[in-house]
């Protein structure tokens, strides 16, 4: 406005050049006033300019201060960005509608995002592993919206491999610092992969420890040294017969249970370990059980934690029940002398030498063979100082050197030895190399059996085997399961086999008829009995061979049956001879029968027309029939008209005998001959009367002589009558 006004005054002044002086004075006065005003205005303007200049200087300083603040903020921003970019955590931010705003480089690397463009195309849901997405949408997002934050375990997905990534997800709403209004959602997420692996390894390690403790049945303890508190696991307590939790969890519990004789030694050892910083300690002591007994314990322990000054803070260890082992050690100590007695008593000779082949010890058996009074006397001697033959000593030493040089044992070395008593013995020797802890050969250990008698028995056995192999009868042995283990040549030839016969089942060597007897034979032999009998054997061609078999058990020296033996005798030739003998015997029997029949029913011609048959002994139906046949044949053959039947030798006549005699008499009469019955004894006569036997038609005489007289007189009378 001021410039306009000035221009207006100047224009006005220039517009009135022709006015009067009065007007000029007034105009001048007014001009002076104007000038004064202008000077005043100018002064005010100068003050204002000066004030503006001062304000400009202040503004410039403010701008400089703002620039400094800006630079400071930029520096802090760079520091903040560097901090976030160099953080190992997943740090990111999305808008309220889920669009990505920022993600640091470790976050991109964690989920496999290759570029910024890829990141800008993602949403918050893309980072969640698909299987966890429903839980994230239904539970986690509502909590964040309601409470403004959420933290917990989740799984992200790897954009390249689509594999899950275990993370600890911490999400929170980001508010504007001035308005307090939410502007986005931030997250700081930690990768739990290594943690999970570490936890898995720890869990696996813990499981291994528990399995080891369970497998070894060891007790476990964890001692807080400053407080004296001790954790005892269940096995630590049950090992002593206490229930879990029954004992106080303090170091004084352990000290109070310790045997008085073991306490000082054990506590001193542990104190040395605490102060000397040994890696670990091992000590054996006795603890009192709940039943007031004592149990030997092997304790192992180690300080696992110390403070900055090296003072122990924590120690852990185990207790192993070695009570049984201690008892065994005690038993071993008590049996040490007994063991020496046993070694000296066993029949085998035992000795040991050093690498120079000098004897370092032996048992009593070896000492006796060497002519020594005590086993200790062998120490320091070599084979040349003992009563062996020179060649024997040389052989012994050669074998010893071979065993040590090759570091290989030699067994069953059969060697002669001339003993101190002059006996030439045979030995079966075993020699093995002796080693030190480093595995170096330091000598040999030898043992031998005196097999002198055994060799003699072997010779006898060889002789016996020769006899068996050449025996005419078949000989075999079978195992208890019924398979042939030996057969001599006679048995092989008998059944048509060769050496392949060994291994066959015994049942296959019998015919089907003979196999039915095998169970009973096996039963009897198994009970210790022998069996013999005739069985048909099956030959290799399938034909049967009759054999007499003797089966018997074979036992060892303890009486235990170890095999089944059998001796077979071929009955083929015998059967043929028996058949021939049977034929001859039958002929003899038939002849004897004929003779007996003749003797039992003798027919004696006494004169022309007179026959006599004296009967002796009992008369049965068969003999009565024979009497009738013989008489009829004699009457017909001799044309006899008189037959004398003498029963003087017949002691018993019953109804059957009487009827038989009457029938014979009737039959003879039919041929025209007369029957004279002689030799009737009084008791027989009485029997015949009592039986009511009709003797009508028979001539009876008391004796054979009177009967013969009667027959001859009758015969003569008939002859005279015919004349």
JOBEL-V714854 format. One record per backbone hydrogen bond with DSSP energy under -0.5 kcal/mol. CO is the residue of the C=O (numbers start at 1). NH is the residue of the N-H. Records with the same first field share a line. If there is no record, write none. Layout:
CO=NH  NH
//
This chain:
1=5
2=6
3=7
4=8
5=9
6=10
7=11
8=12
9=13
10=14
11=15
13=16
16=19
20=24
21=25
22=26
23=27
24=28
25=29
26=30
27=31
28=32
29=33
30=34
31=35
32=36
33=37
34=38
35=39
36=40
37=41
38=42
39=43
40=44
41=45
42=46
43=47
44=48
45=49
46=50
47=51
48=52
49=53
50=54
51=55
52=56
53=57
54=58
55=59
56=60
57=61
58=62
59=63
60=64
61=65
62=66
63=67
64=68
65=69
66=70
67=71
68=72
69=73
70=74
71=75
72=76
73=77
74=78
75=79
76=80
77=81
78=82
79=83
80=84
81=85
82=86
84=87
89=91
90=189
91=104
92=187
93=101  102
94=185
95=98
98=124
99=95
102=93
104=108
105=109
106=110
107=111
108=112  113
111=159
112=114
115=119
116=120
117=121
118=121
119=122
122=100
123=126
124=127
125=128
127=157
129=132  133
130=133  134
132=136
133=137
134=138
135=139  140
136=141
139=143
140=144
141=145
142=146
143=147  148
144=148
148=173
150=171
152=169
154=167
155=129
156=165
157=159
158=162
163=158
165=156
166=192
167=154  169
168=170  190
169=152  171
170=188
171=150
172=186
173=175
174=183  184
176=180
181=176
184=174
185=94
186=172
187=92
188=170
189=90
190=168
192=196
193=197
194=198
195=199
196=200
197=201
198=202
199=203
200=204
201=205
202=206
203=207
204=208
205=209
206=210
207=211
208=212
209=213
210=214
211=215
212=216
213=217  218
219=319
220=233
221=317
222=224  231
223=225  315
224=228
228=251
229=224
230=232
231=222  233
233=237
234=237  238
235=239
237=240  242
238=241
240=290
243=246
248=250
249=230
250=253  254
251=255
252=256
253=257
254=258
255=258
257=288
259=262  263
260=264
262=266
263=267
264=268
265=269
266=270
267=271
268=272
269=273
270=274
271=275
272=276
273=277  278
281=301
283=299
285=297
286=259
287=295
289=292
293=289
295=287
296=322  323
297=285  299
298=320
299=283
300=318
301=281
302=316
305=313  314
307=310
311=307
313=225  226
314=304  305
315=223
316=302
317=221
318=300
319=219
320=298  322
322=326
323=327
324=328
325=329
326=330
327=331
328=332
329=333
330=334
331=335
333=336
335=339
336=340
337=341
338=342
339=343
340=344
341=345
342=346
349=448
350=363
351=446
352=360  361
353=444
354=357
358=354
359=380
361=352
363=367
364=368
365=369
366=370
367=372
368=371
369=420
374=377
375=378
376=379
378=381
381=359
382=385
383=386
389=393
390=394
391=395
392=396
393=397
394=398
395=399
396=400
397=401
398=402
399=403
400=404
401=405
402=406
403=407  408
410=431
412=414
413=415  429
415=427
417=419  425
419=422
423=419  425
425=417
426=451  452
427=415  429
428=449
429=413
430=447
431=410
432=445
434=442  443
436=439
440=436
442=355
443=434
444=353
445=432
446=351
447=430
448=349
449=428  451
451=455
452=456
453=457
454=458
455=459
456=460
457=461
458=462
459=463
460=464
461=465
462=466
463=467
464=468
465=469
466=470
468=471
474=568
475=488
476=566
477=485  486
478=564
479=482
482=506
483=479
484=503
486=477
488=492
489=493
490=494
491=495
492=496  497
495=540
498=501
499=502
501=504
504=484
505=508  509
506=509
507=510
509=538
511=515
512=516
514=517
515=518  519
517=521
518=522
519=523
520=524
521=525
522=526
523=527
524=529
525=528
531=551
533=535  549
535=547
536=511
537=539  545
539=542
543=539
545=537
546=571
547=535  549
548=569
549=533  551
550=567
551=531
552=565
554=562  563
556=559
560=556
563=554
564=478
565=552
566=476
567=550
568=474  570
569=548
571=575
572=576
573=577
574=578
575=579
576=580
577=581
578=582
579=583
580=584
581=585
582=586
583=587
584=588
585=589
586=590
587=591
588=592
589=593
590=594
591=595
592=596
593=597
594=598
595=599
596=600
597=601
599=602
602=604
603=605
604=606  612
607=610
609=641  642
610=606  607
611=644
612=604
613=646
614=602
615=649
618=620
620=624
621=625
622=626
623=627
624=628
625=629
626=630
627=631
628=632
629=633
630=634
631=635
632=636
633=637
634=638
635=639  640
641=674
642=611
643=645  676
644=613  646
645=647  678
646=615
647=650
649=617  651
654=658
655=659
656=660
657=661
658=662
659=663
660=664
661=665
662=666
663=667
664=668
665=669
666=670
667=671
668=671  673
669=672
674=643
675=677  699
676=645  678
677=701
678=647
679=681
681=685
682=686
683=687
684=688
685=689
686=690
687=691
688=692  693
689=692
693=695
695=698
698=700
699=677
701=679  680
703=707
704=708
705=709
706=710
707=711
708=712
709=713
710=714
711=715
712=716
713=717
714=718
715=719
716=720
717=721
718=722
719=723
//
